[in-house]
Amino acid sequence: MTVKISPCKLFQMCSIVVLFIAVNVSFTVQAQLTPWQRIDIAKKASLRGSAVYQNSLWITGSENTVYVSQDAGKTWLDRSVVADNNTDFRDIALFDNNTAIVMGVGEGEQSVLYKTIDAGITWQLLLQNEDAKGFYDSIAFWDNTMGLLLGDPVDGFYVIKKTEDAGKTWRRIARLKLPKILPKEAAFAASGNTLITGENGQAWLTTGGFSASVYYSSDWGESWQRQSVPLFQQTQTAGGYALALNNQQQVFVLGGDYLQRPASYANIATFVAKQWRPIDAGQRGLLTAMSCSDNICIASGKTGSDISTDGGQHWQAFDDTSADKDDQGFYTIASGNGLFLAAGAQGKVAIYRTSH
């Protein structure tokens, strides 16, 4: 016997099947997320910098703190910088298993760059800020020799310095190649992610204050143009705090307000179709770091993290539920070699592995 089904009923059945598949896929993705693996260090430092190169993992932070693992996080060595100048290392550029530059923040001479070529056994002072009002915010490199340093404005323009010899010498980019800063505009050194580099000489930096902006360079940092971005920007401590690229070189800007960390506001946007567009990742407070490995991206701030499995287009909560409510995220995140390395307050370190 042949059973005839009306087009209307057939459409309803198909809709139910599609809905079931969509819901099932959603639950499957969430079920596959293994929890963060906590591997806290003994030193209760505020950890704001992180980097991954193959199995070499590095974290940096307050009180000259540098910790290094050469076995993908199984064991850690204290490679903190021994110096009279006590600073907060909020950014790191890692070139290979043994070579790295760390950036210290603070007014005047507190802002420094140190370099190691022996995995932190010894350190060389590369650069020390000589301007009493100066303040280093972030560093980023295209390769082993060419990179940029971002500093707070001291004369109405941001201080952007460039090296072409692995940090031995630095020259400031001419002020006429940068837009003059906006009233009350500021750059934040939350986690060393306010400056990033990309393919073919591209670079981005982000700022905040009563504005949220991204400055873009397409010529290896030699000239810059400002773009407004749709992030929360209603206070002096609001705006852009971090930048990131997914595996398609699509750029993202993240932010919020550190005085309103857990509040709900626009905290992530991306550049697509020649304009900045907001992304709804749940609006779960301040985000200070993001990193991507293949199609997986994780964005985080002190109070929580979000994860995407499609390169940053869609997100779901991915908190460290083993921590206290206001500390279920991280200040900094780096990725590579099938893992994400995250670090935060009071020596908090965790790893999320994408391959097992």
C-alpha atoms as one frame of an Amber mdcrd trajectory, in Angstrom:
protein
   0.000   0.000   0.000   1.330   3.404  -0.933   1.039   6.113   1.713   0.778
   9.676   0.470   2.047  12.472   2.699   0.909  16.013   2.080   3.633  18.628
   1.355   2.655  20.444   4.543   3.141  17.378   6.746   6.363  16.501   4.914
   7.713  19.995   5.618   6.779  19.688   9.295   8.524  16.320   9.555  11.652
  17.694   7.888  11.622  20.669  10.206  11.424  18.387  13.228  14.327  16.276
  11.927  16.471  19.366  11.223  15.668  20.784  14.652  16.582  17.482  16.302
  19.887  17.334  14.406  20.751  20.947  15.296  19.987  20.430  18.970  21.862
  17.136  19.017  24.933  18.705  17.397  24.845  21.551  19.912  24.731  19.150
  22.849  27.468  17.016  21.261  29.813  20.024  20.985  29.251  20.958  24.606
  29.692  17.367  25.772  33.066  17.127  24.022  34.556  20.023  26.006  36.900
  18.639  28.615  37.504  20.893  31.644  40.553  23.074  32.157  43.535  21.212
  33.620  44.867  23.319  36.514  48.649  23.343  37.014  49.148  26.359  39.290
  52.673  27.503  40.106  53.902  27.885  43.672  54.502  31.619  43.383  51.297
  33.608  43.953  52.068  36.143  41.241  49.623  37.992  39.019  50.301  36.298
  35.682  49.643  38.467  32.627  51.884  37.130  29.856  51.910  33.737  28.126
  53.504  32.142  25.071  53.719  28.732  23.384  56.347  27.396  20.986  56.072
  23.648  20.292  56.381  22.025  23.758  57.902  25.154  25.305  55.419  27.055
  27.503  56.165  30.388  29.196  54.223  32.533  31.660  55.182  35.929  33.078
  53.869  38.315  35.690  54.403  40.484  38.739  57.614  40.636  40.795  59.799
  39.853  37.747  58.124  36.445  37.436  58.984  34.119  34.556  58.194  30.381
  34.611  59.164  27.990  31.820  58.081  24.467  30.919  59.906  22.519  28.217
  57.630  19.469  28.358  54.205  20.918  27.474  53.353  21.867  31.038  54.292
  18.722  32.946  57.095  20.407  34.901  57.964  24.072  35.453  61.150  25.979
  36.256  61.335  29.391  37.913  63.301  31.554  35.468  62.377  34.912  36.995
  64.586  37.883  36.168  66.995  38.817  38.958  67.376  42.605  38.902  67.225
  45.632  41.192  64.273  46.907  39.162  61.136  45.091  40.367  58.532  45.166
  37.608  55.450  43.408  36.247  56.094  41.386  33.074  52.825  41.716  31.158
  53.935  40.612  27.726  56.308  38.121  26.144  57.541  37.411  22.617  58.758
  33.815  22.256  60.938  32.981  19.246  62.031  29.399  19.942  62.437  27.051
  22.909  65.216  29.179  24.381  64.823  32.723  23.064  62.322  35.219  24.421
  61.814  38.911  25.170  59.729  39.918  28.178  58.203  43.359  28.699  57.855
  45.018  32.095  55.328  47.801  32.725  55.230  50.854  34.931  56.029  54.544
  34.789  59.483  55.648  33.747  62.249  53.123  34.327  59.802  50.445  35.477
  59.052  49.845  31.798  61.766  47.538  30.452  62.594  44.823  27.952  64.767
  41.819  28.868  65.972  39.078  26.542  67.148  35.522  27.112  68.749  33.085
  24.681  69.126  30.208  27.161  65.538  29.591  28.300  65.718  32.139  31.102
  68.901  31.012  32.830  70.355  34.445  32.086  68.734  37.706  31.037  70.047
  40.797  29.241  68.485  44.248  29.625  67.553  45.327  26.100  65.693  48.575
  26.642  64.644  50.777  29.548  62.167  53.601  29.266  63.867  56.955  29.750
  60.737  59.134  29.720  59.334  59.765  33.198  55.793  59.777  31.795  56.341
  56.793  29.518  54.664  53.421  30.065  55.115  50.298  27.925  51.904  48.486
  26.952  52.691  45.661  24.532  55.193  44.111  22.124  54.647  42.040  18.980
  56.959  40.560  16.334  56.521  39.431  12.755  59.611  37.206  12.881  62.817
  36.733  14.856  64.147  40.188  14.044  61.354  42.648  13.225  58.864  43.816
  15.828  57.014  46.686  17.468  56.691  48.184  20.945  53.638  50.196  22.029
  53.852  52.796  24.773  51.490  55.348  26.308  51.379  58.781  24.659  53.845
  61.317  26.064  53.328  64.180  23.612  49.829  63.737  22.240  50.756  60.634
  20.215  51.275  57.010  21.106  54.881  55.899  21.314  55.396  53.160  18.739
  58.936  51.895  18.380  60.268  49.444  15.819  63.220  47.081  15.846  64.732
  45.315  12.863  67.590  43.614  14.705  65.829  41.438  17.301  65.561  44.219
  19.868  69.126  45.498  19.888  68.058  48.925  18.641  64.697  50.692  18.460
  63.483  53.766  16.590  60.263  55.649  17.202  57.733  55.843  14.380  57.305
  59.491  13.361  54.365  61.238  15.006  53.100  62.531  11.670  52.485  58.886
  10.702  49.966  58.454  13.551  46.605  60.058  14.296  46.600  62.462  17.230
  44.992  60.843  20.259  41.366  61.525  21.099  40.357  63.355  24.305  40.628
  60.976  27.301  41.898  58.162  25.041  44.090  55.552  26.749  45.891  52.289
  26.048  45.743  49.413  28.517  48.520  46.975  29.404  46.151  44.405  30.875
  47.768  41.336  29.345  50.074  42.443  26.573  47.481  41.923  23.868  46.850
  45.521  22.834  49.300  45.165  19.933  49.474  42.287  17.448  51.100  41.599
  14.089  49.751  39.671  11.106  50.696  38.500   7.645  52.265  40.741   4.999
  53.334  43.528   7.341  49.971  44.098   8.957  49.675  45.282  12.561  46.907
  46.412  14.881  46.717  48.148  18.244  43.662  48.919  20.353  42.813  51.719
  22.762  40.064  52.767  25.138  38.888  55.511  27.438  35.677  57.281  26.462
  36.242  55.766  23.028  37.128  52.380  21.630  39.493  52.344  18.684  41.735
  50.112  16.620  44.776  51.573  14.855  45.770  49.667  11.713  49.040  49.521
   9.776  49.608  47.743   6.465  53.252  48.759   6.024  55.161  47.054   8.825
  54.164  49.671  11.397  55.462  52.691   9.492  52.054  54.461   9.321  48.711
  54.057  11.100  45.032  54.894  10.718  42.348  54.837  13.401  39.014  53.004
  13.228  36.182  53.198  15.767  35.032  49.823  17.112  31.676  48.796  18.682
  32.824  47.958  22.219  31.605  49.287  25.562  33.139  52.762  25.930  31.121
  54.730  28.474  33.841  55.195  31.110  37.504  56.167  31.291  38.455  52.548
  32.035  36.422  51.069  29.161  37.277  50.216  25.576  39.676  47.901  23.784
  41.896  45.646  25.896  43.054  42.961  23.460  43.352  41.861  19.848  43.583
  38.443  18.216  43.616  36.696  14.840  41.899  33.442  13.944  43.380  30.893
  11.542  41.954  32.853   8.590  43.753  36.044   9.714  40.390  37.577  10.669
  41.020  40.169  13.365  39.052  40.453  16.610  39.048  43.183  19.251  38.030
  42.507  22.854  37.414  44.686  25.862  35.081  46.033  28.487  35.804  47.808
  31.760  38.098  46.481  34.489  36.124  48.379  37.133  33.008  46.512  35.952
  34.527  43.131  35.157  31.414  40.914  35.419  28.919  43.403  33.938  27.011
  42.766  30.708  28.138  44.883  27.747  29.532  44.659  24.210  32.919  42.969
  24.682  33.970  41.536  21.306  33.881  42.654  17.686  35.438  41.551  14.412
  36.438  43.152  11.126  34.448  41.675   8.265  33.249  43.076   4.922  35.448
  46.143   5.473  33.817  47.171   8.724  33.843  46.384  12.434  30.825  44.413
  13.600  29.896  43.333  17.136  29.757  39.643  18.000  27.435  38.356  20.686
  29.578  36.012  22.754  27.226  36.295  25.714  28.432  39.735  26.861  29.812
  38.175  30.042  32.138  40.948  31.149  35.666  42.165  30.485  37.773  40.121
  28.048  41.539  40.697  28.076  42.896  37.882  25.917  42.018  35.610  23.009
  43.899  32.942  21.123  43.019  30.540  18.308  44.312  27.120  17.294  42.832
  25.766  14.065  39.097  26.483  14.336  39.046  26.646  18.131  39.267  30.075
  19.779  39.152  30.904  23.477  38.567  34.399  24.843  38.968  35.159  28.526
  38.960  37.684  31.317  39.384  37.246  35.052  35.762  36.303  35.706  35.202
  33.814  32.879  36.077  32.374  29.476  34.210  31.707  26.221  35.037  29.144
  23.548  34.292  28.985  19.831  34.660  25.946  17.573  34.130  27.850  14.316
  36.906  30.421  14.332  35.191  32.963  16.554  31.788  33.266  14.900  29.742
  31.554  17.632  30.570  31.194  21.307  29.603  29.387  24.499  30.706  29.741
  28.108  33.832  27.796  29.067  34.621  28.755  32.658  37.070  27.176  35.070
  34.346  25.941  37.403  36.908  24.681  39.926  37.706  28.302  40.836  35.808
  30.862  42.891  32.921  32.598  41.137  34.805  35.818  40.389  37.962  34.004
  39.267  36.731  31.471  36.706  38.695  33.001  33.856  42.226  34.125  33.088
  44.159  37.284  32.299  46.177  35.790  29.443  45.918  32.966  26.879  48.318
  31.549  24.285  47.991  28.515  22.028  49.972  26.151  19.845  50.867  22.504
  19.386  47.364  21.308  20.219  46.925  23.147  23.510  45.863  26.422  25.104
  47.907  27.876  27.958  46.077  30.246  30.301  47.191  32.130  33.409  45.711
  34.562  35.889  45.650  35.781  39.458  47.579  34.274  42.388  49.737  31.935
  40.303  46.766  30.380  38.517  47.780  28.361  35.442  45.711  25.979  33.336
  45.926  24.009  30.105  43.214  22.979  27.683  44.233  20.325  25.170  42.502
  20.148  21.809  44.128  16.822  20.930  44.498  13.862  23.241
